[in-house]
Amino acid sequence: MAEKKQMKIAWRILDLIVGGLFIYAGILKIIDPIQFARDIDNYKIVPWSLGVRFAFYLPWLEIFCGLALVFRRLYQGGLSILAALTAIFITASLIAKTRGIDISCGCFGHVSKNFSFSWHIALDFAIFAALIALWFGVKYEPGAGHQS
Amino acid sequence: MIARALRQAALLVVLAFVPAIGEAIYFRDKVPWQTRLTSDETVDVDLARSWGEGALWVDARPDHEFEANHIPGAVPLNEDRWNELLPQFLAQWSPEKKIVVYCSAASCNLAEDVARRLRNEAKLPNDIRVLQGGWEEWQKKSR
Protein backbone atom coordinates (compact mmCIF):
# COMPACT_ATOMS: atom_id res chain seq x y z
CA MET A 1 0.00 0.00 0.00
CA ALA A 2 2.81 2.35 1.01
CA GLU A 3 4.69 1.40 -2.12
CA LYS A 4 1.61 2.24 -4.23
CA LYS A 5 1.39 5.63 -2.56
CA GLN A 6 5.07 6.30 -3.21
CA MET A 7 4.60 5.40 -6.87
CA LYS A 8 1.64 7.78 -7.08
CA ILE A 9 3.77 10.57 -5.62
CA ALA A 10 6.59 9.77 -8.05
CA TRP A 11 4.21 9.97 -11.03
CA ARG A 12 2.79 13.23 -9.68
CA ILE A 13 6.27 14.73 -9.40
CA LEU A 14 7.02 13.67 -12.98
CA ASP A 15 3.72 15.26 -14.07
CA LEU A 16 4.70 18.53 -12.44
CA ILE A 17 8.23 18.53 -13.88
CA VAL A 18 7.16 17.74 -17.45
CA GLY A 19 4.08 19.97 -17.32
CA GLY A 20 6.09 22.81 -15.80
CA LEU A 21 8.77 22.43 -18.45
CA PHE A 22 6.25 22.86 -21.26
CA ILE A 23 4.56 25.80 -19.52
CA TYR A 24 7.96 27.49 -19.12
CA ALA A 25 8.92 26.80 -22.76
CA GLY A 26 5.55 28.09 -23.97
CA ILE A 27 5.81 31.34 -21.99
CA LEU A 28 9.30 32.03 -23.38
CA LYS A 29 7.96 31.67 -26.92
CA ILE A 30 4.89 33.81 -26.28
CA ILE A 31 7.12 36.66 -25.12
CA ASP A 32 8.96 36.74 -28.46
CA PRO A 33 6.79 35.18 -31.19
CA ILE A 34 8.89 36.60 -34.03
CA GLN A 35 12.03 34.91 -32.72
CA PHE A 36 10.13 31.64 -32.42
CA ALA A 37 8.85 32.10 -36.00
CA ARG A 38 12.49 32.50 -37.10
CA ASP A 39 13.42 29.34 -35.17
CA ILE A 40 10.67 27.43 -36.98
CA ASP A 41 11.73 28.91 -40.31
CA ASN A 42 15.32 27.75 -39.74
CA TYR A 43 14.16 24.16 -40.19
CA LYS A 44 13.14 25.01 -43.79
CA ILE A 45 10.19 22.66 -43.57
CA VAL A 46 7.23 25.04 -43.77
CA PRO A 47 7.02 28.41 -45.55
CA TRP A 48 7.41 31.53 -43.43
CA SER A 49 3.75 32.54 -43.77
CA LEU A 50 2.70 29.22 -42.19
CA GLY A 51 5.57 29.11 -39.68
CA VAL A 52 4.69 32.52 -38.26
CA ARG A 53 1.13 31.31 -37.64
CA PHE A 54 2.48 28.20 -35.89
CA ALA A 55 4.64 30.54 -33.81
CA PHE A 56 1.50 32.10 -32.35
CA TYR A 57 -0.38 28.87 -31.89
CA LEU A 58 2.09 26.22 -30.70
CA PRO A 59 3.24 27.98 -27.48
CA TRP A 60 -0.38 28.22 -26.29
CA LEU A 61 -0.93 24.56 -27.13
CA GLU A 62 2.19 23.71 -25.10
CA ILE A 63 0.94 25.76 -22.15
CA PHE A 64 -2.56 24.27 -22.20
CA CYS A 65 -1.13 20.75 -22.40
CA GLY A 66 1.37 21.56 -19.64
CA LEU A 67 -1.49 22.80 -17.46
CA ALA A 68 -3.40 19.60 -18.27
CA LEU A 69 -0.51 17.62 -16.79
CA VAL A 70 -0.12 19.87 -13.75
CA PHE A 71 -3.83 19.96 -12.86
CA ARG A 72 -4.69 16.50 -14.21
CA ARG A 73 -7.54 17.78 -16.30
CA LEU A 74 -7.81 16.60 -19.95
CA TYR A 75 -4.73 14.67 -18.89
CA GLN A 76 -4.50 11.99 -21.56
CA GLY A 77 -5.23 14.50 -24.30
CA GLY A 78 -2.44 16.73 -23.03
CA LEU A 79 -0.02 13.82 -22.85
CA SER A 80 -0.89 12.69 -26.39
CA ILE A 81 -0.38 16.14 -27.88
CA LEU A 82 2.90 16.74 -26.07
CA ALA A 83 4.23 13.32 -27.11
CA ALA A 84 3.22 14.02 -30.72
CA LEU A 85 4.79 17.51 -30.67
CA THR A 86 8.02 16.16 -29.18
CA ALA A 87 8.18 13.33 -31.73
CA ILE A 88 7.61 15.83 -34.58
CA PHE A 89 10.31 18.09 -33.17
CA ILE A 90 12.83 15.25 -32.86
CA THR A 91 12.10 14.16 -36.44
CA ALA A 92 12.38 17.73 -37.77
CA SER A 93 15.69 18.21 -35.93
CA LEU A 94 17.13 15.01 -37.36
CA ILE A 95 15.95 15.88 -40.89
CA ALA A 96 17.47 19.36 -40.58
CA LYS A 97 20.74 17.86 -39.38
CA THR A 98 20.91 15.41 -42.29
CA ARG A 99 20.27 18.32 -44.67
CA GLY A 100 23.22 20.14 -43.15
CA ILE A 101 21.11 22.90 -41.62
CA ASP A 102 22.69 24.32 -38.49
CA ILE A 103 19.66 24.82 -36.30
CA SER A 104 19.11 26.44 -32.97
CA CYS A 105 15.68 25.43 -31.71
CA GLY A 106 15.43 28.15 -29.08
CA CYS A 107 13.00 25.91 -27.24
CA PHE A 108 13.99 27.27 -23.86
CA GLY A 109 14.98 30.80 -24.81
CA HIS A 110 18.56 32.02 -24.64
CA VAL A 111 19.60 29.21 -22.31
CA SER A 112 19.11 26.59 -25.03
CA LYS A 113 20.90 28.65 -27.69
CA ASN A 114 24.17 27.37 -26.23
CA PHE A 115 23.10 23.72 -26.27
CA SER A 116 24.81 21.51 -28.81
CA PHE A 117 22.73 19.45 -31.21
CA SER A 118 23.48 16.31 -29.16
CA TRP A 119 22.20 18.00 -26.00
CA HIS A 120 19.02 19.11 -27.75
CA ILE A 121 18.31 15.62 -29.02
CA ALA A 122 19.18 14.00 -25.67
CA LEU A 123 16.85 16.40 -23.83
CA ASP A 124 14.04 15.81 -26.31
CA PHE A 125 14.36 12.04 -26.06
CA ALA A 126 14.33 12.33 -22.25
CA ILE A 127 11.13 14.41 -22.39
CA PHE A 128 9.58 11.98 -24.87
CA ALA A 129 10.48 9.03 -22.64
CA ALA A 130 8.95 10.80 -19.63
CA LEU A 131 5.72 11.42 -21.56
CA ILE A 132 5.50 7.79 -22.63
CA ALA A 133 6.23 6.67 -19.06
CA LEU A 134 3.45 8.93 -17.78
CA TRP A 135 1.04 7.52 -20.36
CA PHE A 136 1.70 3.94 -19.24
CA GLY A 137 1.96 4.98 -15.60
CA VAL A 138 -1.55 6.35 -15.77
CA LYS A 139 -2.82 3.43 -17.81
CA TYR A 140 -1.87 0.89 -15.17
CA GLU A 141 -2.74 3.05 -12.18
CA PRO A 142 -6.38 2.27 -11.32
CA GLY A 143 -8.57 5.35 -11.21
CA ALA A 144 -5.84 7.81 -12.17
CA GLY A 145 -5.97 10.15 -15.13
CA HIS A 146 -9.69 9.61 -15.60
CA GLN A 147 -10.65 13.13 -14.81
CA SER A 148 -11.78 15.30 -17.68
CA MET B 1 -8.60 5.16 -23.33
CA ILE B 2 -7.46 6.18 -26.83
CA ALA B 3 -10.90 7.53 -27.74
CA ARG B 4 -10.95 9.61 -24.57
CA ALA B 5 -7.41 10.86 -25.24
CA LEU B 6 -8.42 11.91 -28.74
CA ARG B 7 -11.51 13.75 -27.48
CA GLN B 8 -9.45 15.57 -24.86
CA ALA B 9 -6.71 16.36 -27.40
CA ALA B 10 -9.28 17.83 -29.79
CA LEU B 11 -10.62 20.04 -27.01
CA LEU B 12 -7.11 21.27 -26.11
CA VAL B 13 -6.34 21.96 -29.79
CA VAL B 14 -9.45 24.12 -30.06
CA LEU B 15 -8.91 25.86 -26.70
CA ALA B 16 -5.36 26.92 -27.66
CA PHE B 17 -6.71 28.81 -30.65
CA VAL B 18 -8.48 31.36 -28.44
CA PRO B 19 -5.44 33.06 -26.81
CA ALA B 20 -3.34 32.46 -29.95
CA ILE B 21 -5.76 34.49 -32.05
CA GLY B 22 -5.82 37.18 -29.37
CA GLU B 23 -2.03 37.37 -29.34
CA ALA B 24 -1.88 37.45 -33.15
CA ILE B 25 -4.33 40.37 -33.18
CA TYR B 26 -2.21 42.18 -30.56
CA PHE B 27 0.97 41.69 -32.64
CA ARG B 28 -0.69 42.13 -36.06
CA ASP B 29 1.19 45.33 -36.96
CA LYS B 30 4.55 44.18 -35.59
CA VAL B 31 4.82 40.86 -37.39
CA PRO B 32 6.07 40.35 -40.96
CA TRP B 33 3.33 37.90 -41.98
CA GLN B 34 4.58 37.16 -45.50
CA THR B 35 8.39 37.31 -45.21
CA ARG B 36 10.69 36.78 -42.25
CA LEU B 37 12.16 40.25 -42.48
CA THR B 38 10.76 43.36 -40.87
CA SER B 39 10.15 46.50 -42.93
CA ASP B 40 13.34 48.21 -41.70
CA GLU B 41 15.43 45.25 -42.91
CA THR B 42 14.18 45.42 -46.52
CA VAL B 43 13.93 47.97 -49.26
CA ASP B 44 11.92 48.05 -52.48
CA VAL B 45 13.51 48.53 -55.88
CA ASP B 46 12.29 52.11 -56.35
CA LEU B 47 13.61 53.37 -53.02
CA ALA B 48 16.93 51.55 -53.41
CA ARG B 49 17.39 53.07 -56.88
CA SER B 50 16.69 56.54 -55.50
CA TRP B 51 19.72 56.19 -53.22
CA GLY B 52 21.93 56.30 -56.35
CA GLU B 53 25.63 56.43 -55.50
CA GLY B 54 24.78 56.22 -51.82
CA ALA B 55 24.01 52.53 -52.16
CA LEU B 56 26.37 49.61 -52.56
CA TRP B 57 24.64 46.68 -54.27
CA VAL B 58 25.61 43.18 -53.21
CA ASP B 59 24.74 40.13 -55.31
CA ALA B 60 24.29 37.10 -53.04
CA ARG B 61 23.45 34.66 -55.85
CA PRO B 62 25.82 31.87 -56.96
CA ASP B 63 28.71 32.91 -59.23
CA HIS B 64 27.22 31.60 -62.48
CA GLU B 65 24.06 33.68 -61.98
CA PHE B 66 26.10 36.79 -61.22
CA GLU B 67 28.23 36.21 -64.31
CA ALA B 68 25.12 35.75 -66.49
CA ASN B 69 23.75 39.13 -65.46
CA HIS B 70 23.51 41.40 -62.45
CA ILE B 71 22.51 44.87 -61.28
CA PRO B 72 25.00 47.43 -62.69
CA GLY B 73 27.75 48.13 -60.17
CA ALA B 74 26.81 45.18 -57.94
CA VAL B 75 29.56 43.36 -56.06
CA PRO B 76 29.37 39.55 -55.83
CA LEU B 77 29.32 38.18 -52.30
CA ASN B 78 27.87 34.73 -51.79
CA GLU B 79 28.23 32.21 -49.00
CA ASP B 80 29.92 29.59 -51.22
CA ARG B 81 33.01 31.78 -51.63
CA TRP B 82 32.55 34.10 -48.67
CA ASN B 83 36.21 34.22 -47.61
CA GLU B 84 37.44 34.91 -51.14
CA LEU B 85 34.82 37.50 -52.03
CA LEU B 86 34.67 39.44 -48.76
CA PRO B 87 37.98 41.30 -49.32
CA GLN B 88 36.79 42.36 -52.80
CA PHE B 89 33.57 43.61 -51.28
CA LEU B 90 35.38 45.48 -48.49
CA ALA B 91 37.58 47.21 -51.09
CA GLN B 92 34.44 48.92 -52.42
CA TRP B 93 32.77 49.38 -49.05
CA SER B 94 32.50 52.69 -47.22
CA PRO B 95 30.80 53.30 -43.86
CA GLU B 96 28.35 55.93 -45.09
CA LYS B 97 26.90 53.83 -47.91
CA LYS B 98 23.68 51.88 -47.57
CA ILE B 99 24.14 48.24 -48.49
CA VAL B 100 21.45 46.54 -50.60
CA VAL B 101 21.73 42.76 -50.80
CA TYR B 102 19.74 40.77 -53.33
CA CYS B 103 19.28 37.21 -54.54
CA SER B 104 17.13 35.63 -57.25
CA ALA B 105 13.55 36.23 -56.10
CA ALA B 106 11.29 36.84 -53.14
CA SER B 107 11.43 33.15 -52.21
CA CYS B 108 15.24 32.93 -51.79
CA ASN B 109 16.99 33.33 -48.44
CA LEU B 110 20.54 33.90 -49.72
CA ALA B 111 20.35 37.70 -49.48
CA GLU B 112 19.04 37.53 -45.94
CA ASP B 113 21.84 35.17 -44.91
CA VAL B 114 24.50 37.42 -46.47
CA ALA B 115 22.95 40.52 -44.88
CA ARG B 116 22.98 38.82 -41.48
CA ARG B 117 26.62 37.80 -41.86
CA LEU B 118 27.60 41.33 -42.85
CA ARG B 119 25.92 42.60 -39.68
CA ASN B 120 26.99 39.89 -37.26
CA GLU B 121 30.31 38.59 -38.56
CA ALA B 122 31.77 41.48 -40.55
CA LYS B 123 30.26 43.86 -37.93
CA LEU B 124 29.51 46.53 -40.53
CA PRO B 125 27.79 49.58 -39.08
CA ASN B 126 25.94 50.37 -42.33
CA ASP B 127 22.22 50.35 -42.96
CA ILE B 128 21.99 46.89 -44.56
CA ARG B 129 18.80 46.01 -46.43
CA VAL B 130 17.53 43.05 -48.44
CA LEU B 131 16.02 43.93 -51.81
CA GLN B 132 12.33 42.98 -51.89
CA GLY B 133 11.69 40.54 -54.74
CA GLY B 134 15.41 40.35 -55.54
CA TRP B 135 16.80 40.19 -59.07
CA GLU B 136 13.41 39.12 -60.49
CA GLU B 137 11.77 42.31 -59.20
CA TRP B 138 14.66 44.46 -60.43
CA GLN B 139 14.26 43.03 -63.93
CA LYS B 140 10.49 43.64 -63.89
CA LYS B 141 11.00 47.29 -62.93
CA SER B 142 13.73 47.73 -65.54
CA ARG B 143 11.56 46.72 -68.51
Interface residues (C-beta under 8 A of the other chain):
Chain A: I30 P33 I34 A37 R38 D41 W48 S49 V52 R53 F56 Y57 P59 W60 L61 I63 F64 C65 A68 L74 Y75 Q76 G77 G78 L79 S80 I81 K139 S148
Chain B: M1 R4 A5 L6 R7 Q8 A9 A10 L11 L12 V13 L15 A16 F17 P19 A20 I21 E23 A24 F27 K30 V31 P32 W33 Q34 T35 R36 T38
